[in-house]
Amino acid sequence: AIIALKQGLGRLIRNSTDRGVLSVLDVRMMTSRYGRFFFESLPKMTLIHDLQTIHRFFEPQ
């Protein structure tokens, strides 16, 4: 499952100018012991819990 998540993220961000949002809606990512391994396997990124911040991300620049 970790590999599939990393592959999906790789399809979202292909070069340094790409922007995207990876949404993980499974609460186990935050509540289970193994959820930490998922996050640690991903590249450094900002973790956001606020939906308004995500809305602003998608506003035209």
Order of alpha helices (4+ residues) and beta strands (2+ residues): alpha-alpha-alpha-alpha
